[in-house]
């Protein structure tokens, strides 16, 4: 992955995930009150930066874990 893409991709991925998850959690907690959109957007604005930071931490861990799992599966003949 090119260096610029390695910086941009986790931010975009985190944005999509935060957008969808805050919509769902806001709906589950509140239903659809008249100010649903405002509450959802407030949650999203808080969640996106947190999700981006989490992505930068989680992606290397997930890559290493994936490599180990795939190596284990291949060693077992799967």
Phi and psi in degrees as GROMACS dihedral restraints (atoms count N, CA, C in turn):
[ dihedral_restraints ]
;  ai    aj    ak    al  type     phi  dphi    fc
    3     4     5     6     1   -60.7    20    10
    4     5     6     7     1   150.6    20    10
    6     7     8     9     1   -55.2    20    10
    7     8     9    10     1   -41.4    20    10
    9    10    11    12     1   -64.8    20    10
   10    11    12    13     1   -39.5    20    10
   12    13    14    15     1   -65.6    20    10
   13    14    15    16     1   -35.2    20    10
   15    16    17    18     1   -66.6    20    10
   16    17    18    19     1   -22.4    20    10
   18    19    20    21     1   -87.9    20    10
   19    20    21    22     1   -42.3    20    10
   21    22    23    24     1   -76.3    20    10
   22    23    24    25     1   -41.0    20    10
   24    25    26    27     1   -58.1    20    10
   25    26    27    28     1   -45.8    20    10
   27    28    29    30     1   -64.3    20    10
   28    29    30    31     1   -32.9    20    10
   30    31    32    33     1   -66.9    20    10
   31    32    33    34     1   -44.5    20    10
   33    34    35    36     1   -67.3    20    10
   34    35    36    37     1   -43.0    20    10
   36    37    38    39     1   -59.9    20    10
   37    38    39    40     1   -44.2    20    10
   39    40    41    42     1   -63.1    20    10
   40    41    42    43     1   -38.4    20    10
   42    43    44    45     1   -62.5    20    10
   43    44    45    46     1   -45.2    20    10
   45    46    47    48     1   -64.0    20    10
   46    47    48    49     1   -46.0    20    10
   48    49    50    51     1   -64.0    20    10
   49    50    51    52     1   -44.4    20    10
   51    52    53    54     1   -64.0    20    10
   52    53    54    55     1   -40.0    20    10
   54    55    56    57     1   -59.6    20    10
   55    56    57    58     1   -49.6    20    10
   57    58    59    60     1   -70.4    20    10
   58    59    60    61     1   -43.3    20    10
   60    61    62    63     1   -69.4    20    10
   61    62    63    64     1   -40.0    20    10
   63    64    65    66     1   -67.7    20    10
   64    65    66    67     1   -33.9    20    10
   66    67    68    69     1   -61.8    20    10
   67    68    69    70     1   -46.6    20    10
   69    70    71    72     1   -66.1    20    10
   70    71    72    73     1   -48.5    20    10
   72    73    74    75     1   -66.2    20    10
   73    74    75    76     1   -39.6    20    10
   75    76    77    78     1   -61.4    20    10
   76    77    78    79     1   -43.2    20    10
   78    79    80    81     1   -63.7    20    10
   79    80    81    82     1   -45.8    20    10
   81    82    83    84     1   -63.7    20    10
   82    83    84    85     1   -35.6    20    10
   84    85    86    87     1   -79.4    20    10
   85    86    87    88     1   -34.6    20    10
   87    88    89    90     1  -119.3    20    10
   88    89    90    91     1   -14.4    20    10
   90    91    92    93     1    75.3    20    10
   91    92    93    94     1  -142.0    20    10
   93    94    95    96     1  -125.4    20    10
   94    95    96    97     1    76.5    20    10
   96    97    98    99     1   -73.9    20    10
   97    98    99   100     1   170.0    20    10
   99   100   101   102     1   -57.4    20    10
  100   101   102   103     1   -29.7    20    10
  102   103   104   105     1  -100.7    20    10
  103   104   105   106     1    26.1    20    10
  105   106   107   108     1   -55.1    20    10
  106   107   108   109     1   -49.2    20    10
  108   109   110   111     1   -60.8    20    10
  109   110   111   112     1   -42.8    20    10
  111   112   113   114     1   -64.5    20    10
  112   113   114   115     1   -42.6    20    10
  114   115   116   117     1   -67.4    20    10
  115   116   117   118     1   -40.0    20    10
  117   118   119   120     1   -62.6    20    10
  118   119   120   121     1   -47.1    20    10
  120   121   122   123     1   -64.6    20    10
  121   122   123   124     1   -35.1    20    10
  123   124   125   126     1   -63.5    20    10
  124   125   126   127     1   -44.8    20    10
  126   127   128   129     1   -63.8    20    10
  127   128   129   130     1   -40.8    20    10
  129   130   131   132     1   -64.3    20    10
  130   131   132   133     1   -43.8    20    10
  132   133   134   135     1   -62.3    20    10
  133   134   135   136     1   -32.7    20    10
  135   136   137   138     1   -78.5    20    10
  136   137   138   139     1   -39.4    20    10
  138   139   140   141     1   -75.4    20    10
  139   140   141   142     1   -34.1    20    10
  141   142   143   144     1   -60.6    20    10
  142   143   144   145     1   -51.2    20    10
  144   145   146   147     1   -61.6    20    10
  145   146   147   148     1   -37.9    20    10
  147   148   149   150     1   -64.1    20    10
  148   149   150   151     1   -41.4    20    10
  150   151   152   153     1   -67.1    20    10
  151   152   153   154     1   -36.2    20    10
  153   154   155   156     1   -64.6    20    10
  154   155   156   157     1   -44.5    20    10
  156   157   158   159     1   -62.2    20    10
  157   158   159   160     1   -43.6    20    10
  159   160   161   162     1   -62.0    20    10
  160   161   162   163     1   -37.9    20    10
  162   163   164   165     1   -63.5    20    10
  163   164   165   166     1   -42.7    20    10
  165   166   167   168     1   -63.2    20    10
  166   167   168   169     1   -30.6    20    10
  168   169   170   171     1   -80.0    20    10
  169   170   171   172     1   -41.7    20    10
  171   172   173   174     1   -77.9    20    10
  172   173   174   175     1   -33.1    20    10
  174   175   176   177     1   -59.9    20    10
  175   176   177   178     1   -48.6    20    10
  177   178   179   180     1   -62.8    20    10
  178   179   180   181     1   -37.5    20    10
  180   181   182   183     1   -64.2    20    10
  181   182   183   184     1   -44.9    20    10
  183   184   185   186     1   -64.6    20    10
  184   185   186   187     1   -38.0    20    10
  186   187   188   189     1   -62.9    20    10
  187   188   189   190     1   -46.2    20    10
  189   190   191   192     1   -62.9    20    10
  190   191   192   193     1   -45.3    20    10
  192   193   194   195     1   -62.9    20    10
  193   194   195   196     1   -40.9    20    10
  195   196   197   198     1   -62.3    20    10
  196   197   198   199     1   -44.1    20    10
  198   199   200   201     1   -59.7    20    10
  199   200   201   202     1   -42.1    20    10
  201   202   203   204     1   -66.9    20    10
  202   203   204   205     1   -42.6    20    10
  204   205   206   207     1   -65.3    20    10
  205   206   207   208     1   -45.5    20    10
  207   208   209   210     1   -63.4    20    10
  208   209   210   211     1   -42.5    20    10
  210   211   212   213     1   -59.6    20    10
  211   212   213   214     1   -43.2    20    10
  213   214   215   216     1   -63.5    20    10
  214   215   216   217     1   -45.0    20    10
  216   217   218   219     1   -62.3    20    10
  217   218   219   220     1   -43.0    20    10
  219   220   221   222     1   -66.2    20    10
  220   221   222   223     1   -36.8    20    10
  222   223   224   225     1   -64.9    20    10
  223   224   225   226     1   -31.2    20    10
  225   226   227   228     1   -83.5    20    10
  226   227   228   229     1    -5.8    20    10
  228   229   230   231     1    89.7    20    10
  229   230   231   232     1    16.9    20    10
